[in-house]
Amino acid sequence: MYIRSWTKRLLRGMIGALVLAAVMGPSCADFPIILPEGNPVRVELVNTTDYYVDPGLYIHPDADVYDNARLISDETWIDIGDPLAPLEMWAYDFRCSETGTVVSDFAWLFLNDEEYIASENSPWITIGQHFECGDTIRFIFVDTIEGGFYTEVWVNDVRIDGVARPVSVELINETDYYVDPGLYVHPDANVYDEAQLISDETWIDIGEPLAPLEMWTSDFDCAESGTVVSDFAWPRISHMTLTTAYNEVTIPIMNTGENEPQAAEIRRMQWVKHAR
Protein backbone atom coordinates (compact mmCIF):
# COMPACT_ATOMS: atom_id res chain seq x y z
CA MET A 1 0.00 0.00 0.00
CA TYR A 2 1.17 3.55 -0.70
CA ILE A 3 -0.38 5.07 2.42
CA ARG A 4 2.26 6.91 4.40
CA SER A 5 1.35 5.97 8.00
CA TRP A 6 -2.14 7.43 7.68
CA THR A 7 -3.44 5.16 10.47
CA LYS A 8 -0.67 6.29 12.77
CA ARG A 9 -1.34 9.91 11.90
CA LEU A 10 -5.06 9.52 12.46
CA LEU A 11 -4.55 7.99 15.90
CA ARG A 12 -2.03 10.66 16.85
CA GLY A 13 -4.43 13.39 15.72
CA MET A 14 -7.35 11.86 17.65
CA ILE A 15 -5.31 11.53 20.83
CA GLY A 16 -3.99 15.08 20.50
CA ALA A 17 -7.48 16.44 19.97
CA LEU A 18 -8.85 14.59 23.01
CA VAL A 19 -6.03 15.84 25.25
CA LEU A 20 -6.40 19.41 24.06
CA ALA A 21 -10.18 19.29 24.44
CA ALA A 22 -9.82 17.98 27.99
CA VAL A 23 -7.39 20.75 28.92
CA MET A 24 -8.98 23.70 27.11
CA GLY A 25 -12.65 22.79 27.03
CA PRO A 26 -15.10 21.68 24.37
CA SER A 27 -15.01 24.99 22.46
CA CYS A 28 -11.40 24.46 21.37
CA ALA A 29 -11.92 21.54 19.00
CA ASP A 30 -10.85 23.69 16.02
CA PHE A 31 -7.29 24.89 16.68
CA PRO A 32 -4.32 26.01 14.52
CA ILE A 33 -1.18 23.94 14.08
CA ILE A 34 1.05 26.72 15.40
CA LEU A 35 -0.20 30.04 16.73
CA PRO A 36 1.09 32.88 14.53
CA GLU A 37 3.06 35.82 15.90
CA GLY A 38 4.41 39.09 14.52
CA ASN A 39 6.49 38.71 11.33
CA PRO A 40 5.53 35.04 10.78
CA VAL A 41 6.91 32.79 8.05
CA ARG A 42 4.20 31.89 5.58
CA VAL A 43 4.38 28.42 4.03
CA GLU A 44 2.35 27.66 0.91
CA LEU A 45 1.93 24.23 -0.69
CA VAL A 46 0.74 24.27 -4.30
CA ASN A 47 -0.29 21.11 -6.15
CA THR A 48 -0.15 21.76 -9.91
CA THR A 49 -0.67 18.09 -10.82
CA ASP A 50 -3.78 16.10 -11.66
CA TYR A 51 -3.20 13.77 -8.70
CA TYR A 52 -3.35 13.87 -4.91
CA VAL A 53 -0.05 14.83 -3.28
CA ASP A 54 1.29 14.28 0.24
CA PRO A 55 3.83 17.11 0.65
CA GLY A 56 5.76 15.53 3.54
CA LEU A 57 6.14 18.89 5.29
CA TYR A 58 8.47 19.10 8.30
CA ILE A 59 9.53 22.18 10.27
CA HIS A 60 12.29 22.31 12.90
CA PRO A 61 12.91 25.35 15.14
CA ASP A 62 16.69 25.19 14.65
CA ALA A 63 18.60 26.22 11.53
CA ASP A 64 21.64 24.02 12.19
CA VAL A 65 19.98 20.60 12.04
CA TYR A 66 22.31 18.22 10.25
CA ASP A 67 20.85 14.99 11.63
CA ASN A 68 18.08 13.73 9.36
CA ALA A 69 16.55 11.75 12.23
CA ARG A 70 16.04 14.99 14.19
CA LEU A 71 14.57 16.85 11.26
CA ILE A 72 12.29 14.14 9.87
CA SER A 73 10.38 12.98 12.93
CA ASP A 74 6.91 12.84 14.44
CA GLU A 75 7.70 15.98 16.44
CA THR A 76 8.56 18.09 13.38
CA TRP A 77 5.93 16.68 10.99
CA ILE A 78 3.20 19.17 10.04
CA ASP A 79 -0.24 17.63 9.69
CA ILE A 80 -2.05 19.45 6.89
CA GLY A 81 -4.98 17.03 6.94
CA ASP A 82 -5.80 15.12 3.77
CA PRO A 83 -3.34 15.06 0.87
CA LEU A 84 -3.50 18.05 -1.45
CA ALA A 85 -6.18 17.59 -4.08
CA PRO A 86 -5.35 18.34 -7.74
CA LEU A 87 -4.69 22.09 -8.17
CA GLU A 88 -5.24 22.70 -4.44
CA MET A 89 -3.21 25.20 -2.42
CA TRP A 90 -2.63 25.06 1.35
CA ALA A 91 -1.16 27.96 3.33
CA TYR A 92 -0.39 28.80 6.94
CA ASP A 93 1.62 31.36 8.92
CA PHE A 94 4.15 29.83 11.34
CA ARG A 95 5.95 31.49 14.22
CA CYS A 96 9.31 32.69 12.97
CA SER A 97 10.97 31.62 16.23
CA GLU A 98 9.83 28.05 15.57
CA THR A 99 10.70 27.97 11.87
CA GLY A 100 14.44 27.37 11.56
CA THR A 101 14.43 24.63 8.93
CA VAL A 102 11.63 23.79 6.49
CA VAL A 103 11.65 20.69 4.30
CA SER A 104 9.37 18.87 1.89
CA ASP A 105 10.63 15.34 2.39
CA PHE A 106 10.28 13.59 -0.97
CA ALA A 107 6.61 14.39 -1.50
CA TRP A 108 4.38 11.56 -2.70
CA LEU A 109 2.16 11.73 -5.78
CA PHE A 110 -0.59 9.12 -5.65
CA LEU A 111 -1.27 7.59 -9.07
CA ASN A 112 -4.08 5.43 -7.69
CA ASP A 113 -5.01 3.57 -4.50
CA GLU A 114 -1.96 1.32 -4.67
CA GLU A 115 0.71 3.22 -6.58
CA TYR A 116 2.66 6.40 -5.92
CA ILE A 117 5.84 8.07 -7.07
CA ALA A 118 8.16 10.07 -4.84
CA SER A 119 9.48 13.50 -5.72
CA GLU A 120 12.85 13.53 -7.43
CA ASN A 121 14.10 15.97 -4.81
CA SER A 122 13.64 16.95 -1.18
CA PRO A 123 14.06 20.74 -0.81
CA TRP A 124 15.59 21.64 2.55
CA ILE A 125 15.91 25.33 3.43
CA THR A 126 16.99 27.24 6.54
CA ILE A 127 16.40 30.65 8.06
CA GLY A 128 19.25 33.09 7.60
CA GLN A 129 20.47 31.29 4.49
CA HIS A 130 17.36 30.95 2.32
CA PHE A 131 14.63 32.93 4.06
CA GLU A 132 13.98 35.41 6.87
CA CYS A 133 11.12 36.26 9.21
CA GLY A 134 8.19 37.65 7.25
CA ASP A 135 9.08 35.76 4.06
CA THR A 136 6.77 33.49 2.09
CA ILE A 137 8.00 29.98 1.28
CA ARG A 138 6.18 28.22 -1.53
CA PHE A 139 6.59 24.52 -2.37
CA ILE A 140 5.21 23.78 -5.83
CA PHE A 141 4.61 20.15 -6.83
CA VAL A 142 5.01 19.53 -10.55
CA ASP A 143 4.67 16.46 -12.76
CA THR A 144 6.09 16.24 -16.28
CA ILE A 145 4.87 14.77 -19.54
CA GLU A 146 7.55 12.11 -19.27
CA GLY A 147 6.14 10.89 -15.94
CA GLY A 148 8.58 12.68 -13.67
CA PHE A 149 7.59 14.40 -10.42
CA TYR A 150 9.57 17.05 -8.59
CA THR A 151 9.27 19.84 -6.05
CA GLU A 152 10.13 23.48 -6.62
CA VAL A 153 10.72 25.82 -3.68
CA TRP A 154 10.35 29.57 -3.99
CA VAL A 155 10.96 32.34 -1.46
CA ASN A 156 9.15 35.60 -2.17
CA ASP A 157 8.66 34.61 -5.83
CA VAL A 158 12.36 33.75 -6.37
CA ARG A 159 13.13 30.11 -7.06
CA ILE A 160 16.01 28.94 -4.89
CA ASP A 161 16.01 25.16 -5.08
CA GLY A 162 14.49 22.16 -6.79
CA VAL A 163 14.85 20.35 -10.08
CA ALA A 164 14.92 22.77 -12.99
CA ARG A 165 12.20 22.45 -15.57
CA PRO A 166 13.06 20.76 -18.85
CA VAL A 167 14.00 23.03 -21.71
CA SER A 168 11.51 22.95 -24.57
CA VAL A 169 13.04 23.76 -27.95
CA GLU A 170 10.69 24.65 -30.81
CA LEU A 171 11.76 24.94 -34.44
CA ILE A 172 9.20 26.68 -36.67
CA ASN A 173 9.55 26.91 -40.44
CA GLU A 174 7.44 29.80 -41.71
CA THR A 175 8.95 29.71 -45.22
CA ASP A 176 7.76 28.01 -48.41
CA TYR A 177 10.85 25.80 -48.48
CA TYR A 178 12.40 22.91 -46.59
CA VAL A 179 14.79 24.05 -43.84
CA ASP A 180 17.70 22.31 -42.13
CA PRO A 181 17.85 24.11 -38.75
CA GLY A 182 21.45 23.13 -37.91
CA LEU A 183 20.55 22.56 -34.26
CA TYR A 184 23.31 22.08 -31.68
CA VAL A 185 22.96 21.82 -27.90
CA HIS A 186 25.93 22.00 -25.52
CA PRO A 187 25.67 21.39 -21.73
CA ASP A 188 27.85 24.40 -20.85
CA ALA A 189 26.76 28.03 -20.97
CA ASN A 190 30.26 29.48 -21.40
CA VAL A 191 31.45 27.75 -24.57
CA TYR A 192 33.60 30.13 -26.61
CA ASP A 193 35.32 27.55 -28.78
CA GLU A 194 33.22 26.99 -31.91
CA ALA A 195 34.84 23.60 -32.43
CA GLN A 196 33.41 22.47 -29.08
CA LEU A 197 29.99 23.97 -29.70
CA ILE A 198 29.49 22.90 -33.32
CA SER A 199 30.45 19.23 -33.41
CA ASP A 200 29.08 15.76 -34.03
CA GLU A 201 28.63 15.32 -30.27
CA THR A 202 26.43 18.41 -29.88
CA TRP A 203 24.46 18.10 -33.13
CA ILE A 204 20.77 17.26 -32.69
CA ASP A 205 19.33 14.99 -35.34
CA ILE A 206 15.74 16.06 -35.94
CA GLY A 207 15.31 13.70 -38.87
CA GLU A 208 14.22 15.14 -42.20
CA PRO A 209 14.49 18.91 -42.81
CA LEU A 210 11.51 20.94 -41.67
CA ALA A 211 8.80 21.03 -44.32
CA PRO A 212 7.14 24.35 -45.17
CA LEU A 213 5.10 25.60 -42.18
CA GLU A 214 6.20 22.60 -40.09
CA MET A 215 7.02 22.86 -36.39
CA TRP A 216 9.35 20.50 -34.49
CA THR A 217 9.58 20.44 -30.70
CA SER A 218 11.41 18.42 -28.06
CA ASP A 219 12.23 18.65 -24.36
CA PHE A 220 15.85 18.62 -23.20
CA ASP A 221 17.33 18.08 -19.74
CA CYS A 222 18.10 21.51 -18.29
CA ALA A 223 21.52 20.34 -17.11
CA GLU A 224 22.36 19.34 -20.68
CA SER A 225 21.11 22.57 -22.28
CA GLY A 226 23.62 25.27 -21.42
CA THR A 227 23.80 26.66 -24.96
CA VAL A 228 21.40 26.13 -27.86
CA VAL A 229 22.47 27.08 -31.38
CA SER A 230 20.92 27.22 -34.81
CA ASP A 231 24.11 27.26 -36.87
CA PHE A 232 23.23 29.22 -40.03
CA ALA A 233 20.11 27.27 -40.97
CA TRP A 234 19.82 26.20 -44.60
CA PRO A 235 16.59 26.71 -46.54
CA ARG A 236 16.49 24.37 -49.53
CA ILE A 237 15.33 26.53 -52.44
CA SER A 238 15.40 23.58 -54.80
CA HIS A 239 16.98 20.12 -54.94
CA MET A 240 20.18 21.71 -56.23
CA THR A 241 20.20 25.11 -54.52
CA LEU A 242 20.86 25.94 -50.89
CA THR A 243 21.16 29.25 -49.11
CA THR A 244 22.04 30.06 -45.52
CA ALA A 245 20.21 32.10 -42.94
CA TYR A 246 21.38 35.66 -42.36
CA ASN A 247 22.54 34.94 -38.85
CA GLU A 248 23.54 32.32 -36.34
CA VAL A 249 21.30 32.15 -33.28
CA THR A 250 22.89 31.27 -29.93
CA ILE A 251 20.86 31.11 -26.71
CA PRO A 252 22.76 30.61 -23.42
CA ILE A 253 21.03 29.40 -20.28
CA MET A 254 19.20 32.08 -18.32
CA ASN A 255 19.93 32.84 -14.66
CA THR A 256 16.81 33.83 -12.73
CA GLY A 257 18.20 33.81 -9.21
CA GLU A 258 21.52 34.03 -7.41
CA ASN A 259 21.13 30.57 -5.90
CA GLU A 260 20.15 28.52 -8.92
CA PRO A 261 20.25 28.95 -12.68
CA GLN A 262 16.93 28.13 -14.28
CA ALA A 263 16.30 27.36 -17.91
CA ALA A 264 13.81 29.24 -19.97
CA GLU A 265 10.76 27.04 -20.35
CA ILE A 266 10.60 27.44 -24.14
CA ARG A 267 13.29 28.37 -26.65
CA ARG A 268 11.68 29.08 -29.97
CA MET A 269 13.49 29.51 -33.28
CA GLN A 270 11.55 30.65 -36.31
CA TRP A 271 12.65 30.94 -39.92
CA VAL A 272 10.90 33.63 -41.96
CA LYS A 273 11.15 34.40 -45.66
CA HIS A 274 11.54 38.15 -46.14
CA ALA A 275 10.09 39.95 -49.14
CA ARG A 276 12.77 41.51 -51.35
Secondary structure, DSSP 8 states (H G I E B T S, - for coil): ----SHHHHHHHHHHHHHHHHHHH-GGGSS--SS---SS-EEEEEEE-SSSEEE--EEEES-S----HHHHSSTTTB---SS-B-TT-EEEEEE-GGG-SEEEE-S-EEESSSS-EEE-S---EEEBTTTB-TT-EEEEEEEE-TTS-EEEEEEETTEEEES----EEEEEEE-SSSEEE--EEEES-S----HHHHSSTTTB---SS-B-TT-EEEEEE-GGG-SEEEE-S-EEESSSS-B---S--EEEE----SSS-----SEEEEEE-----
